[in-house]
Amino acid sequence: MTTKNPRINLVIEKPLFHILKDLSAKNALSLSSQVRDLIIRALEDIEDIGLANEASQREKNFNRKTALSFETVMGKLK
């Protein structure tokens, strides 16, 4: 059977396999779907951390005196 999506072969330790297997059964998902969903969540968390770090850097460099007001920005959009 061919598939549209690429596949990944993954080697993991037995205890981790059993945790994933139990979790997938609890969530009524295939093992593959459960691992995919966990990877997606992990990537979203990594993205959130990166965005939080970027926001923190911007906050440190923010200068209220040179910042544009909402009214100024909205006036420029009209």
C-alpha positions as CSV (number, residue, x, y, z in Angstrom):
1,M,0.0,0.0,0.0
2,T,1.4,3.4,-0.9
3,T,0.9,6.5,1.2
4,K,0.8,10.2,0.4
5,N,2.7,11.1,3.5
6,P,6.4,10.5,4.1
7,R,7.3,7.9,6.7
8,I,9.9,7.9,9.5
9,N,11.4,4.9,11.1
10,L,12.0,5.5,14.8
11,V,13.9,3.5,17.3
12,I,12.9,4.1,21.0
13,E,13.5,2.4,24.3
14,K,10.9,-0.1,25.5
15,P,9.6,1.9,28.4
16,L,8.9,4.9,26.1
17,F,7.2,2.6,23.6
18,H,4.9,1.2,26.3
19,I,4.0,4.7,27.5
20,L,3.2,5.8,23.9
21,K,1.2,2.6,23.3
22,D,-0.8,3.1,26.4
23,L,-1.4,6.8,25.6
24,S,-2.5,6.0,22.1
25,A,-5.0,3.4,23.4
26,K,-6.3,5.8,26.0
27,N,-6.9,8.4,23.3
28,A,-8.3,5.9,20.8
29,L,-5.6,6.8,18.3
30,S,-3.2,4.7,16.3
31,L,0.3,4.7,17.6
32,S,1.5,6.6,14.5
33,S,-1.2,9.3,15.0
34,Q,-0.4,9.7,18.7
35,V,3.3,10.1,18.0
36,R,2.5,12.6,15.2
37,D,0.2,14.6,17.5
38,L,2.9,14.7,20.2
39,I,5.5,15.9,17.7
40,I,3.2,18.6,16.5
41,R,2.6,19.8,20.1
42,A,6.3,19.8,20.8
43,L,7.0,21.9,17.7
44,E,4.3,24.3,18.7
45,D,5.9,24.6,22.2
46,I,9.3,25.2,20.6
47,E,7.7,27.9,18.4
48,D,6.0,29.5,21.4
49,I,9.3,29.6,23.3
50,G,11.0,31.3,20.3
51,L,8.3,33.9,20.0
52,A,8.3,34.6,23.7
53,N,12.1,35.1,23.5
54,E,11.6,37.5,20.6
55,A,9.0,39.4,22.5
56,S,11.2,39.6,25.5
57,Q,14.0,41.1,23.4
58,R,11.7,43.6,21.8
59,E,10.4,44.6,25.2
60,K,13.9,45.2,26.4
61,N,14.6,47.5,23.5
62,F,11.2,49.2,23.5
63,N,11.4,53.0,23.8
64,R,8.0,54.6,24.6
65,K,9.3,58.0,23.4
66,T,10.0,56.9,19.9
67,A,7.1,54.4,19.6
68,L,4.2,55.2,17.3
69,S,0.8,55.5,18.9
70,F,-2.2,53.5,17.8
71,E,-3.8,56.7,16.5
72,T,-0.7,57.5,14.4
73,V,-0.6,54.1,12.9
74,M,-4.3,54.0,12.1
75,G,-4.1,57.5,10.6
76,K,-1.3,56.2,8.3
77,L,-3.5,53.3,7.1
78,K,-6.3,55.5,6.0
